[in-house]
Amino acid sequence: MPKRARARPKKKPKRRAAAKAALSGATLNRIANLVVNQCLKVKDTDSVWIYATRHTLEPATRIVHAARQAGADTLVTYDSDDIWYPAVLKLPTDWLRQPSQLSLKLHEAASAAIWVGGVEDPSRLKRIPADRWAANEEGARPAAEAAEKLPSVEVGLGMVTPQRAKTYGFNYRDWLGAVSGAIAVDYKGISDKGRALEQRLAFGREVHVTAPNGTDVRFRIEGRPVRLDDGIIDEEDRRKGAIHASLPAGSLNLCPIEESVEGTVVLDVPQPIMGVKVQDVALSFSGGRLTRLEGKGAFKRLREFYDGQGGDKDRLGYFSIGLNPKAKYGFIHNHIVAGAASFVLGDNHLDGGSNRSSFNFGASLSGATVEVDGIPVVKDGRLVV
């Protein structure tokens, strides 16, 4: 008896530790029901396109079941690193530049879409030359524009993989727990705070962002639409044309008046990109044009990516404020952390801006003070709305 009693506790921690590396079936079912019934509000008249990858088949399967239980018709498409990487690395660039007619037809046939995917191993992204990346982006642009008309939810679980964690130096279990925790949040609370802040920005004229790290940047916003990503697409959102959500959710986004941007922002939250991680990226603007692009970490890769792209890559595309109280800095969804101020360079023409470019890069500032017409809405990295 004593020997058995001593033997059992040694095995239990191992089982508990293993369980932390994957979400339970009950958790996946809750997420599936959240996506289908609360976020997208799927109806029995819907035709739902579900995009899955090899590492997201389990959550995608549960989402299919939930959509069918809601009475919807469903179609699942499959992708994987072994399909995508050889195409973007080896096929002729002329092939990459050609839009997928089949994808365009699927966008027309579906009434809603759920994206549960992403690259499983981002370390291979470092091998993609800038010209091939630009060609692939050019070919994908028509489908991206078609997707703007299709109500959709992007589920961020597809970004959480052991390979991605290893590439970027994340603790996989901590990351998985952080993302699932940020998904299981009070969305009504996010919506209430977001609506109050949305009113401030919607009637505001100028935003001023400062921080002790040297950030001091201003830009005008009058007349630009403000988009609240609170994880729920309701009838009011549909009337406004705000038909896209992502989980985990929680941000307020807008496109600054591009030529009005003046000053410097230093983005202190490390940001994964293209298989590497950059940090302390400094952006300086004069007359709305980028005059300084510097950084630390694997910044050389970002610079090569930037230099290889065209269009309005040197203009500020987006500004956002995070609203999610359970999200954490240090992973990928930094822009939704409550109080985060985030900036994105490049293309924004699909969201009310005037930039057109094959380039996008964004990162976050953790300790910002954000003022709208002189009134603080974020103070030292904390929401004050």
C-alpha positions, -999 to 999 in steps of 0.1 A, spaced: 0 0 0 26 27 9 46 19 -23 14 24 -45 6 56 -27 40 70 -34 40 59 -70 8 76 -80 17 112 -73 48 109 -95 26 101 -126 -1 127 -120 21 158 -125 32 144 -159 -4 139 -170 -13 175 -159 18 189 -176 10 172 -208 -26 184 -207 -14 220 -206 1 217 -240 -33 213 -257 -67 227 -252 -94 204 -240 -123 192 -261 -146 212 -239 -126 244 -244 -125 238 -282 -163 233 -282 -168 266 -263 -146 284 -288 -164 268 -317 -198 278 -303 -185 313 -296 -173 318 -332 -204 304 -348 -232 316 -326 -220 348 -309 -193 363 -331 -206 354 -366 -242 347 -356 -245 319 -383 -280 312 -396 -296 283 -413 -296 302 -446 -258 307 -445 -232 290 -466 -200 290 -445 -165 286 -459 -141 273 -433 -104 275 -441 -83 250 -422 -46 239 -421 -30 207 -410 -24 219 -374 -59 233 -370 -80 204 -381 -94 197 -347 -107 232 -339 -119 235 -375 -138 202 -372 -156 214 -341 -165 247 -358 -179 227 -387 -201 208 -363 -213 240 -346 -221 256 -380 -241 226 -391 -260 225 -358 -270 261 -366 -284 248 -399 -257 262 -422 -242 246 -453 -204 242 -449 -174 238 -471 -139 231 -457 -107 239 -476 -73 226 -465 -38 240 -467 -4 232 -451 32 243 -450 40 215 -474 16 230 -500 22 267 -495 60 269 -491 70 250 -523 46 272 -543 59 305 -530 96 294 -531 97 275 -564 69 283 -588 74 310 -614 67 345 -602 42 350 -630 22 321 -615 23 338 -581 11 371 -595 -20 355 -610 -52 357 -589 -68 324 -580 -101 323 -600 -113 294 -578 -107 314 -547 -126 343 -561 -156 320 -570 -156 307 -534 -158 342 -521 -188 348 -542 -205 315 -533 -201 318 -495 -222 340 -472 -197 338 -444 -161 326 -437 -141 314 -408 -103 313 -410 -86 288 -388 -51 286 -401 -18 301 -407 18 290 -413 28 263 -389 66 268 -391 75 304 -397 112 298 -396 110 290 -433 96 324 -441 132 337 -439 140 319 -471 114 338 -492 131 366 -513 114 399 -512 105 399 -549 87 365 -546 69 378 -515 57 408 -534 46 387 -563 26 364 -540 10 395 -523 0 409 -557 -17 376 -567 -35 375 -533 -48 410 -535 -80 404 -555 -90 377 -531 -83 400 -502 -105 426 -517 -133 401 -523 -129 390 -487 -137 425 -475 -173 419 -487 -177 386 -469 -186 385 -432 -158 366 -415 -140 356 -382 -103 348 -380 -95 324 -351 -60 331 -338 -55 296 -325 -40 288 -359 -10 311 -351 -2 291 -319 22 263 -328 52 247 -312 73 255 -343 63 292 -342 70 293 -304 105 279 -310 112 303 -338 102 334 -318 114 322 -284 80 319 -268 70 294 -241 44 274 -260 22 264 -231 22 300 -217 13 313 -252 -15 288 -257 -29 297 -223 -26 334 -230 -45 332 -263 -72 309 -250 -76 332 -220 -78 363 -242 -105 345 -262 -126 337 -231 -132 373 -221 -162 395 -214 -170 407 -249 -198 429 -237 -173 447 -214 -149 452 -244 -178 464 -265 -190 489 -239 -155 504 -234 -149 503 -272 -181 522 -279 -172 550 -255 -138 553 -270 -152 551 -305 -173 582 -298 -142 601 -287 -123 592 -319 -152 595 -343 -157 632 -333 -120 639 -327 -97 659 -349 -61 652 -338 -44 623 -319 -12 630 -299 8 600 -287 38 603 -263 59 580 -242 91 582 -220 110 563 -247 111 592 -271 78 588 -287 61 620 -297 39 618 -328 7 636 -340 -18 630 -367 -52 641 -378 -82 617 -379 -113 639 -388 -136 622 -413 -119 588 -410 -141 558 -400 -134 541 -367 -136 503 -366 -143 485 -333 -131 449 -332 -150 436 -302 -153 400 -315 -190 403 -323 -205 411 -357 -240 423 -348 -267 440 -370 -253 475 -363 -219 464 -374 -234 449 -406 -251 482 -413 -218 500 -410 -200 475 -431 -179 463 -402 -183 426 -410 -149 412 -399 -138 400 -364 -109 382 -350 -104 361 -319 -89 370 -295 -105 404 -301 -104 438 -286 -91 468 -305 -102 501 -319 -87 508 -353 -86 537 -378 -66 551 -407 -49 584 -399 -49 611 -425 -17 600 -441 -1 633 -450 -7 647 -415 16 624 -396 45 643 -379 70 631 -353 85 599 -339 72 567 -324 94 540 -308 76 506 -307 89 489 -276 71 456 -278 91 429 -297 72 419 -329 76 386 -348 77 391 -386 88 368 -414 104 342 -392 124 367 -371 117 390 -342 124 428 -342 122 453 -313 125 489 -305 115 499 -341 117 536 -345 95 554 -371 99 591 -378 76 610 -401 77 644 -418 49 656 -440 34 622 -437 64 604 -452 87 580 -433 121 596 -428 136 571 -404 132 534 -400 155 518 -374 154 489 -349 170 462 -330 169 424 -330 166 409 -365 159 443 -379 179 437 -410 152 412 -423 125 439 -418 146 464 -437 152 440 -466 115 433 -467 107 470 -467 132 478 -494 118 451 -516 82 464 -516 66 492 -535 38 517 -533 29 538 -501 51 517 -478 65 549 -463 32 562 -450 14 553 -418 -16 530 -425 -33 523 -392 -34 533 -356 -51 512 -330 -58 511 -292 -61 478 -274 -91 469 -253 -87 433 -241 -81 431 -203 -69 395 -204 -45 398 -234 -8 398 -226 23 414 -242 51 392 -254 35 371 -280 18 380 -313 -16 396 -304 1 426 -287 -22 451 -304 -53 439 -284 -37 443 -249 -57 469 -230 -40 503 -234 -16 492 -262 -10 518 -289 -2 502 -322 10 516 -355 10 499 -389 29 510 -420 17 506 -455 -15 495 -473 -48 506 -458 -71 513 -488 -95 486 -479 -104 503 -446 -109 539 -457 -73 550 -462 -55 560 -494 -24 539 -491 -18 512 -517 12 490 -512 24 454 -510 39 462 -476 25 461 -441 43 460 -408 29 469 -374 41 468 -338 30 481 -304 39 506 -277 32 495 -242 35 527 -221 19 553 -242 -2 583 -234 -28 589 -261 -47 622 -262 -76 630 -285 -78 668 -290 -59 672 -257 -81 648 -237 -63 616 -225 -79 583 -234 -48 562 -225 -25 573 -197 9 556 -193 -4 525 -210 -38 523 -192 -72 530 -206 -89 559 -189 -121 559 -209 
